[in-house]
Each structure stands twice: as structure tokens, then as C-alpha cells.
Amino acid sequence: MIRINENYTKLKASYLFSDIAKRVSAYVAANPSKPIIRLGIGDVTEPLPKVCLDALHAATDEMGARATFKGYGPEQGYAFLRDAIAQHDYAARGCKIESDEIFISDGAKCDCGNIQEIFGADIKLAIPDPVYPVYIDTNVMAGRTGANVDGRYAGVTYLDSTPANGYVPAIPSVATDLIYLCFPNNPTGAVATKAQLAAWVAYAKKNKAIILFDSAYEAYIRDPQIPHSIYEIEGARDVALEFRSFSKTAGFTGTRCAYLVVPKTVMAYDAAGNAHPVHALWNRRHSTKFNGVAYPIQKAAAAIYTDAGKQQTKALIDFYLGNAKLIREAVKSWGFTCTGGDNAPYLWINTGRDSWEFFDLLLNKAQVVCTPGAGFGKCGEGHVRISAFNSRENVETALARIGAALK
Ligand code: PLP
């Protein structure tokens, strides 16, 4: 008899986006003449930068000619892209990352989800709350978390991100082995300082642990004091892997390209305490289960590192940050505090009210859809997430409607 992986039955059903969709459909059915504006989405709205489009077209033409056609490429990615990343994303910031420590993939979601597979089944996890749900759910599937009791898994050390700590969690008082950190954060938009990250690197070193650093939103950082990479912290090369993505940097959510950095100096241990390079394990896993990102997509991604590409991606992100600034100012005028929006595309509004109640208020009185914070974890209660991914017109109309509804 075929059996299921029973860990899947422990997954806390993620009702968040289906609940939102249900409430929105019910409202639209009852109020067909009132147009809805979605300010909750985590997907980009603007088209690909021209440099990417041009590179995509040119590379597609190469695939149509015998002399330039490409079949399977290197599973880890083409050298032209890995070299550009090493140079522009790392060497330019003083970080020592070699091209062959960069693994190109079709998404940071897959990388965040797949990486846990190379670690032991009984390791201890530290996971933020609120959180990008992939970190936790993939560990539930692997059987590392124990049962869900009152919305939290018994075997996980939760890193609470609250107004009291400025949404940057404190170092836990217990030892853990695998630590997930995400800055700029989804959903809170919070960023971490060098000193805060240095404390995490020291904690990981002390515990022979590994930090998984998700910096999918690093391109939104505008404060020059805020690190873009964990490798800007001394010693991080020994204890941290870093996830990056072209999704929010250059509008690749539908195009799909990302990368994972695995320094050769990061070690993990067997039961006898012998050290194994994580790079070799990940290389084995990646090349066994993945066959590389399409050549035209990698060419399109590499185009962002040209001078024109840098200008165009900066303009794209400046546009979203312009939306975020308008939202921040409006939130302040409504009398709420919020984090994010200055170095991140997300704004995390502390409404002080039940997050679904606030969601319903915005839907019913302003026809605006936000994301209730409770959907991202216990610490998300009392908050809603608003994203800057939208047209300027939609943002302005939505803010005017919310302002009127809250009066
Ligand atoms: N990491 C975080 C924190 C995200 O918010 C997202 C997407 O929303 C991802 C990773 C996934 O990025 P990708 O589109 O590269 O899979």
C-alpha cells in the first residue's frame, strides 16, 4: 500500500491568500460597481527593463541558429552570469565571493525550500515570526518541526519580530543549528545593521551553526549604512549562505532567475563531528536534481550588470520606492506607526487592531485589499502588510480612499 509522507499532515493549512480571495470575491459579487485595488500583492507590476528584453530577444535568436544553439548548460549556471554576479554584487562591495561559489537557479523560493535537504533530520531550527512561509513549511515537510500546537511548531525556536525589538529579532538564549534570516524583510520591511548581523555571525560561529540569509530585496536598500550582503560581515564566509533573486530586482517574477551563494569555507558536521564542506553537498544536490536555467533567461539576467542595466533597474526600484514613500507618509497621517518602505518594498503597519478586522474595514469601506499580518505568524497579529508593487495611480487612489474611510 502506497503511503504518504505524514509530515505533510502537520502543515498548518495556509488559508491566508485563499481567505483573502474568498472575502474579496464575496465583496465584488455583492458590490459589482465598486472597483477593488489590491495593495497586498507580493508580485511586481512593471515590465522587464529594456536591456533584459533586448538580451532575451538576442539570446532567443542564438537558439534558432545551428552555430549558436545551446543545449544543456552547466547546472550551476553559465560563467558569464556567475562572473558578473561575483564582480558586481560582491567584489564591488568588498565581499570575497568566487564565481564558482554562486549557483544559478530558477528562484529563491526553490533554493530556500531545497537547501534544508542537505542537513540532518534532527537539527534545531531558528525561524523568524512573522515569516516568509517557505522556510517553515519545507522543514515541516521534512519532519524537523514536531506538531503544530496553537499555531506554532513545538520543535522550532521562533525569532519574534515585534515593535519592541524594531522587528529585528534578538539572538536566542538556546543553541540552534540552522538559522533563517531575511533582510530587508518580507513581510515587515525591516533591515538589519552591520552590528546586528555581526551578533548573528558570532552566535552561529559559537554554535557551529549555519545562517541562511535571504536578501531577495537587497536592491531596495538606499541607506548606505545598511549591509546588502551578509558577507559584508567579517567571518560570515564561514557560517552563512545567501539567497538572492532577480525577481524583485529586475521584475523577473515571471521570468525566473535567482542564485544561492555557498562559500567553500562553510562546514557542516557528521555524527562523528567530522567537518564536510556544504559547497560539495549542495553542488551534488543541485547537479543531481536540477538541469540549469534557460540560456536566454541567464542572458537577460546578466544584462542588469551593464551600465544601462544598472540605470534601468535603479529607475525601476526607485519607482516602487516612490510608491512606498507615498504610502509611508499616508500611514503616518492616519496616526499609525509602520516599518519598511524606505529600504524595502513592503510596509508593515502596526494598526493595534485585529488584523482581519482591519482587512475587512479597508475592503468594505475603501475597496482596498491589504494582507493581514496574522497570516505570517503569531507576531503578525495587530499588523497588516501593504506592498509598493503597483501603479502610481492605484497607490494614490487607494491612499485617498483609505484616508477617507479612517476619518
Ligand atoms: N524570499 C523572499 C523573502 C520572498 O519574499 C520571495 C518572494 O516573494 C522569495 C524569496 C522568492 O523569490 P523568487 O521569485 O526568486 O522565487
Residues whose N, C-alpha, C, O or C-beta is under 5 A from the ligand:
A	BS01	PLP	G42 G107 A108 K109 C110 Y132 C182 N186 D214 A216 S245 S247 T253 C257 A258
